[in-house]
Amino acid sequence: QRAVDQLFLNDATKANESSKVVLYLEPGIYSITSTIHIPPQANIVGAGPDKTIIRNSGAGPIFDTVTSSSTLLQLIKV
């Protein structure tokens, strides 16, 4: 979540050219315990379906979309 927040919800870069970046997930197994909140302008790319694996050990969904009005301190659900 921290990487998504820093890249896509950072007030210094939000809604300008600096926020149009891609978060690349390197090959590996990523274990999460809570939902990752993704804003609409986020681009997340893995190394491939058999190389970047996300495992969820939490009760909620892996990803949830929030609005572009969200901030680091306030997530606004779609």
Residue pairs with C-beta under 8 A, 6 or more apart in sequence:
1 34
1 36
1 37
3 23
4 23
4 36
4 37
4 38
4 39
4 42
4 44
5 72
7 13
7 19
7 21
7 23
7 42
8 14
8 19
8 21
8 23
8 38
8 39
8 41
8 42
9 39
9 70
9 71
9 72
10 19
10 72
11 71
11 72
12 18
13 19
15 68
19 41
20 41
21 43
22 43
22 44
22 45
23 42
23 43
23 44
23 45
24 45
24 46
24 47
25 44
25 45
25 46
25 47
25 52
25 54
26 47
26 52
27 47
27 48
27 51
27 52
28 51
28 52
28 53
29 53
29 55
30 52
30 53
30 54
30 55
31 55
31 57
32 54
32 55
32 56
32 57
32 58
32 62
33 56
33 57
33 58
34 58
34 60
35 58
35 60
35 61
35 62
35 63
35 64
36 62
36 63
36 64
37 63
37 64
37 65
37 66
37 70
37 75
38 44
38 63
38 64
38 65
38 66
39 65
39 66
39 67
39 68
39 70
40 65
40 67
40 68
40 78
41 68
46 52
54 62
56 62
64 77
65 77
65 78
66 75
66 76
66 77
66 78
67 76
67 77
67 78
69 76
70 76
